[in-house]
């Protein structure tokens, strides 16, 4: 049976994006999106963007901005102080700033912007 791993989210940035670079020079941008289904509860989702999309997110996104993100869900693990830890996050393929006239920004499967 075929599988589908696609997440589409609309929410507000919980903090300013953080851009870092891998030792090989690839840009990585991390930020969180708050999604409120009701006034008394917000789900926080961690988002990671790579390369050109990472640079764009780091340049244009700011805390509190509404944003649409489409990507795939992934879980990574690491060990710290002898304890195995896990994080589930969305690896963004596209991002669109909401609230003004803007076009989707993203990359194809090869990492090239489109």
C-alpha positions in Angstrom: 0.0 0.0 0.0 1.4 3.4 -0.9 2.2 5.9 1.9 1.8 9.6 2.2 3.8 11.8 4.5 2.5 15.4 4.0 1.7 18.0 6.5 0.0 21.4 5.8 0.0 23.8 8.7 -1.2 27.4 9.2 -0.2 29.1 12.4 1.8 31.9 14.0 5.5 31.9 14.6 6.2 31.4 18.3 9.8 32.9 18.0 12.1 34.4 15.5 13.7 31.8 13.2 17.2 30.6 14.0 19.5 30.1 11.0 22.7 28.0 11.4 25.0 26.4 8.9 26.2 22.8 8.7 30.0 22.1 8.4 29.5 21.7 4.7 27.9 25.2 4.5 24.2 24.2 4.1 21.7 26.7 5.7 19.3 25.2 8.3 16.5 27.3 9.7 14.5 26.2 12.8 11.3 27.9 14.1 8.0 26.9 15.8 4.4 27.5 14.8 1.6 27.8 17.2 -1.7 26.3 16.0 -4.8 27.2 18.0 -7.9 25.1 17.4 -9.6 26.7 20.4 -8.8 29.8 22.5 -7.6 27.8 25.5 -5.2 25.4 23.7 -2.3 25.9 21.3 -0.3 23.1 19.7 3.3 23.9 19.1 5.0 22.4 16.0 8.7 22.6 15.3 9.7 23.3 11.7 13.0 22.9 9.9 13.8 24.4 6.5 17.0 23.7 4.5 19.2 25.6 2.1 17.6 28.5 0.1 14.3 28.1 1.9 16.1 28.3 5.2 17.8 31.5 4.2 14.4 33.0 3.0 12.7 32.0 6.3 15.5 33.5 8.3 15.4 36.7 6.4 11.6 37.4 6.2 9.9 35.5 9.1 9.4 37.2 12.5 7.8 36.1 15.7 4.0 36.4 15.6 3.7 36.3 11.8 1.0 34.1 10.3 2.5 31.5 8.0 1.5 28.5 5.9 4.1 25.6 5.8 3.9 22.4 3.8 6.3 19.5 4.4 6.9 16.1 5.8 6.9 14.9 9.4 10.0 13.3 10.7 11.3 12.1 14.1 14.9 12.2 15.1 16.6 10.9 18.1 19.8 11.5 20.1 21.4 10.7 23.4 22.1 13.2 26.1 23.5 12.4 29.5 22.7 8.7 28.9 19.1 9.4 28.1 17.7 8.8 24.6 15.6 11.8 23.5 13.3 12.3 20.6 11.9 15.2 18.6 9.2 15.2 16.0 9.3 18.1 13.5 8.2 19.2 10.1 10.8 19.4 7.3 9.4 22.3 5.2 9.1 22.0 1.4 7.2 25.3 1.0 6.4 28.3 3.1 4.0 31.2 2.4 3.8 34.3 4.5 0.1 35.1 5.1 -1.6 38.4 5.7 -0.1 40.2 2.6 0.3 39.5 -1.1 2.9 36.8 -1.3 3.8 33.8 -3.4 4.7 30.3 -2.1 8.4 29.8 -1.6 9.8 26.3 -1.8 12.2 23.8 -3.3 11.9 20.8 -5.5 13.2 17.3 -4.6 16.7 18.3 -5.5 16.7 21.3 -3.2 16.5 23.8 -6.0 14.1 26.7 -5.3 11.0 27.0 -7.5 
